[in-house]
Amino acid sequence: MNRKTKFSLSFKEALVKEVVSGSIGSRELSRKHGINDRYLRRLVKNYEDRGSLSHQQGNNIYDKALKVACVLSVIKKRLSLSEAATCFGIPSDSTIVHWMKLYGEFGEEGLETTKVGRSKNMSAPDNNRIKKKKDPLDPQAALQEELEFLRAENAYLKKLSALIQQEKSKAREPKPKRSKN
């Protein structure tokens, strides 16, 4: 399958129960329904570890204490990622991997929960941050802008000319003869 498909919880549970009952293997069942075998095996493992698939939904917000405890249990107690995910009720191992990267870079401060999105109390925009549009009728400003552009163009052409001269001088230099051994 080329694109990611979302399956309903009832469909996932039906697939997992078929595999757990032993009536059909995960590889056969994944081929039958056109889904990834690894994905199905991960669902079965999560079902066996947690007893259900119900808390697999994402977009949870975890507090700093839980994140630190989870990361430290992986580092100090040497829990695997899936064991830690099961222990702390985190749906995906990749979430813990992300936390471990943050912990490695920034320490415990990196695991602080930050609010995402626009603030509720939006203030008026700063006039300092808004660039004033130049008046197209102001001849002095237009001339100043053109002068800056021409100076930059001149500097560019000088550097280009110097590079071309350098290449030509390298080409003129006699190449050392290779000795035959």
C-alpha positions as CSV (number, residue, x, y, z in Angstrom):
1,M,0.0,0.0,0.0
2,N,1.3,3.4,-0.9
3,R,-0.7,5.6,1.4
4,K,-1.4,5.5,5.0
5,T,-4.9,4.1,5.8
6,K,-6.7,4.5,9.1
7,F,-8.7,1.5,10.3
8,S,-11.6,1.6,12.7
9,L,-11.1,0.3,16.2
10,S,-13.6,-2.5,15.7
11,F,-11.8,-3.7,12.5
12,K,-8.5,-3.7,14.3
13,E,-10.0,-5.7,17.2
14,A,-11.5,-8.2,14.8
15,L,-8.2,-8.8,13.1
16,V,-6.3,-9.1,16.4
17,K,-8.9,-11.6,17.8
18,E,-8.5,-13.7,14.6
19,V,-4.8,-13.9,15.0
20,V,-4.9,-14.5,18.8
21,S,-7.4,-17.3,18.4
22,G,-4.9,-19.1,16.2
23,S,-7.3,-19.7,13.3
24,I,-5.1,-17.8,10.9
25,G,-1.6,-16.4,10.9
26,S,-0.8,-12.7,10.9
27,R,1.0,-12.9,7.5
28,E,-2.0,-14.6,5.8
29,L,-4.5,-12.2,7.4
30,S,-2.4,-9.1,6.4
31,R,-2.3,-10.4,2.8
32,K,-6.0,-11.1,2.8
33,H,-6.9,-7.6,3.9
34,G,-4.1,-5.8,2.2
35,I,-2.4,-4.3,5.3
36,N,1.2,-4.3,6.5
37,D,2.2,-7.5,8.4
38,R,4.4,-5.5,10.8
39,Y,1.5,-3.2,11.7
40,L,-0.8,-6.2,12.4
41,R,1.9,-7.9,14.6
42,R,2.3,-4.6,16.5
43,L,-1.4,-4.5,17.1
44,V,-1.4,-8.1,18.4
45,K,1.6,-7.4,20.7
46,N,-0.2,-4.2,22.1
47,Y,-3.3,-6.2,22.6
48,E,-1.5,-9.0,24.4
49,D,0.4,-6.5,26.6
50,R,-2.4,-4.1,27.4
51,G,-5.5,-6.3,27.1
52,S,-7.2,-4.0,24.6
53,L,-6.6,-1.6,21.8
54,S,-8.9,1.2,23.2
55,H,-6.2,3.5,24.5
56,Q,-4.3,3.6,21.2
57,Q,-5.6,7.0,20.3
58,G,-3.0,9.7,20.1
59,N,-2.7,13.4,20.8
60,N,-2.3,12.9,24.5
61,I,-0.6,15.6,26.7
62,Y,1.8,14.1,29.3
63,D,3.2,16.0,32.2
64,K,6.9,16.4,32.8
65,A,7.0,14.0,35.8
66,L,5.6,11.1,33.7
67,K,8.1,11.8,30.8
68,V,11.1,11.9,33.2
69,A,10.0,8.7,35.0
70,C,9.5,7.0,31.6
71,V,12.9,8.1,30.2
72,L,14.7,7.2,33.4
73,S,13.1,3.8,33.6
74,V,14.4,3.1,30.1
75,I,17.9,4.3,30.9
76,K,18.4,3.1,34.5
77,K,16.1,0.1,34.7
78,R,16.9,-0.9,31.2
79,L,13.3,-1.4,30.1
80,S,12.7,-1.8,26.4
81,L,10.7,0.9,24.7
82,S,7.6,-1.3,24.3
83,E,7.8,-2.4,28.0
84,A,8.0,1.3,29.1
85,A,5.2,2.2,26.8
86,T,3.0,-0.6,28.3
87,C,4.0,0.4,31.8
88,F,3.2,4.1,31.4
89,G,0.3,3.7,29.1
90,I,1.9,5.4,26.1
91,P,0.5,4.3,22.7
92,S,3.6,4.5,20.7
93,D,7.3,3.6,21.2
94,S,8.3,6.6,19.0
95,T,6.9,9.0,21.6
96,I,9.5,7.7,24.1
97,V,12.3,7.8,21.5
98,H,11.4,11.5,21.0
99,W,11.5,12.1,24.8
100,M,14.8,10.4,25.1
101,K,16.3,12.6,22.4
102,L,15.0,15.7,24.2
103,Y,16.3,14.4,27.5
104,G,19.7,13.8,25.9
105,E,20.0,17.3,24.4
106,F,18.3,19.5,27.1
107,G,18.0,17.4,30.2
108,E,14.8,17.5,32.3
109,E,14.0,21.0,31.1
110,G,13.6,19.6,27.5
111,L,10.7,17.5,28.7
112,E,8.6,20.4,29.9
113,T,5.1,20.6,28.3
114,T,4.8,23.6,26.0
115,K,1.5,24.9,24.7
116,V,1.1,24.6,21.0
117,G,-0.9,26.9,18.9
118,R,-2.0,30.5,19.0
119,S,-2.4,32.2,22.4
120,K,-6.0,32.9,23.5
121,N,-5.3,36.6,24.3
122,M,-3.9,38.0,21.1
123,S,-2.6,41.5,21.6
124,A,-2.4,44.3,19.0
125,P,0.6,43.8,16.7
126,D,3.8,45.6,17.4
127,N,4.3,48.6,15.2
128,N,8.0,48.0,15.3
129,R,7.7,44.6,13.8
130,I,5.6,45.7,10.9
131,K,7.7,47.1,8.0
132,K,6.4,50.3,6.6
133,K,5.7,50.2,2.9
134,K,7.9,52.5,0.9
135,D,6.2,55.3,-0.9
136,P,6.5,54.6,-4.6
137,L,6.2,58.3,-5.3
138,D,9.2,59.3,-3.3
139,P,12.0,59.8,-5.9
140,Q,14.8,60.0,-3.3
141,A,13.9,56.6,-1.8
142,A,13.7,55.0,-5.2
143,L,17.1,56.4,-6.2
144,Q,18.6,55.2,-2.9
145,E,17.2,51.7,-3.5
146,E,18.5,51.6,-7.1
147,L,22.0,52.7,-5.9
148,E,22.1,49.9,-3.3
149,F,21.1,47.4,-6.0
150,L,23.8,48.7,-8.4
151,R,26.5,48.6,-5.8
152,A,25.6,44.9,-4.9
153,E,25.6,44.0,-8.6
154,N,29.0,45.7,-9.1
155,A,30.5,43.8,-6.2
156,Y,29.1,40.6,-7.5
157,L,30.6,41.2,-11.0
158,K,34.0,42.0,-9.6
159,K,34.1,38.8,-7.6
160,L,33.0,36.8,-10.7
161,S,35.7,38.4,-12.8
162,A,38.3,37.6,-10.2
163,L,37.2,34.0,-10.1
164,I,37.4,33.7,-13.9
165,Q,40.9,35.2,-13.9
166,Q,42.0,32.7,-11.3
167,E,40.6,29.8,-13.3
168,K,42.4,31.1,-16.4
169,S,45.7,31.4,-14.5
170,K,45.4,27.9,-13.2
171,A,44.8,26.6,-16.8
172,R,47.9,28.4,-18.1
173,E,50.3,26.9,-15.5
174,P,52.2,24.0,-16.9
175,K,51.1,20.6,-15.5
176,P,53.8,18.5,-13.9
177,K,54.8,15.5,-15.9
178,R,54.1,12.2,-14.4
179,S,57.0,9.9,-14.1
180,K,56.6,6.3,-15.5
181,N,57.6,3.7,-13.0
